[in-house]
Each structure stands twice: as C-alpha cells, then as structure tokens.
Amino acid sequence: MTRTRLRIVLVVAGIVPALVALLFAVKVVAMLSHDRDGRSQFDDADYLGAADEFSANGSVNWFEPWISAFDEGAALHADGALEGALERYATALEDVPVEEECTVRINIALAEETLGDTALEAGDADEATGWWQAGIDALAEGDCPTDSGRGPDQTEDAAAVDQRLRDKLQQQQQQEQQ
C-alpha cells in the first residue's frame, strides 16, 4: 500500500468516529434543549407546551426512555388531562428503574385520587371508589407505602397518599351504610 493510499484510509477511518461523536453531541444538545424548554413551560403553567417538549425527548432519550413519558404525564396531570397522564405514566412504568418506580406510582395514585374525587362530586360513588382503590393498588404493586426506592421521605409520601385514599374509601363505605 502506498503512503498516499494509507493516508486516505486513515483519514476516512478517522472521519467515522468523528461523525458518530458529532451526532451524539447533537442528540444530547437536543435532549437538553427539549428538557429545558419543557421545564420552563411547566413553570410558566403552559402544561400542554411542556408536554409537547417532554414528548419530543421520547425519540432521542434511548438510555432513560421512561423520563420523557413520566415528564409528559406530569405535565398532562398538571393540565387536568388525567387519563392521558395515566397513559403516559403507564408507559413510564415499562422502563423505569426500580429505585424510581415509586416516583411514577405515587403520581399514578394522585391522578387516580383526583379522578375519584371528580367522580364523587359528579355523584358517582361507585366510580369514585374504583379510582381510589386503583390508586391504593398502584402503590401496593410497588410496595411504595412501606419501602420506596428513594428513601424514607418518599416512603412517607407514598404512605400518606395510601392512607388518604383508604380514608376516602372508608368514609364512602360509611356513607353507603347510613
């Protein structure tokens, strides 16, 4: 092989890793941009705009795909689109690391609590109890009220939500008996 040919081969071989590194850098910048814009819109109470920004990260965050679904669910939750939020939280649960599972499950339980409260206000006690029980079940599936993955503060938060849901169920049962 001649020197000129060897140089060409080495230059071409060096271009491939450089392009891969460049594409990776562009991906990271895009992710950070969507995340920053989503959090800014969330802080400004533009929850649908935030949900769109967080959703855009779903296609680029290959390492932690649960985060975009969770953040999008949180934005929909804040906007009052609770059933859409529950769908996104369910997607987040598919890939969530064990130590973050209760973070997602607590939000699921809170959304289900709100749906139950709304059903009760509309006069549908059976639907309300169904939603509240679903919230209790979501927390129990991850053992969140007794041992969450992020320590005692989160465990206490999960236990408080669980207890509040149980209290609502108990109150509703007492009212039905009267």
Stockholm file with secondary structure:
# STOCKHOLM 1.0

chainA/1-178         MTRTRLRIVLVVAGIVPALVALLFAVKVVAMLSHDRDGRSQFDDADYLGAADEFSANGSVNWFEPWISAFDEGAALHADGALEGALERYATALEDVPVEEECTVRINIALAEETLGDTALEAGDADEATGWWQAGIDALAEGDCPTDSGRGPDQTEDAAAVDQRLRDKLQQQQQQEQQ
#=GR chainA/1-178 SS CCHHHHHHHHHHHHHHHHHHHHHHHHHHHHHHHHHHHHHHHHHTTCHHHHHHHHHHGGGTCCSCHHHHHHHHHHHHHHHTCHHHHHHHHHHHHHHCCGGGHHHHHHHHHHHHHHHHHHHHHTTCHHHHHHHHHHHHHHHHHTTTTTCCTTCHHHHHHHHHHHHHHHHHHHHHHHHHHC
#=GC SS_cons         CCHHHHHHHHHHHHHHHHHHHHHHHHHHHHHHHHHHHHHHHHHTTCHHHHHHHHHHGGGTCCSCHHHHHHHHHHHHHHHTCHHHHHHHHHHHHHHCCGGGHHHHHHHHHHHHHHHHHHHHHTTCHHHHHHHHHHHHHHHHHTTTTTCCTTCHHHHHHHHHHHHHHHHHHHHHHHHHHC
//
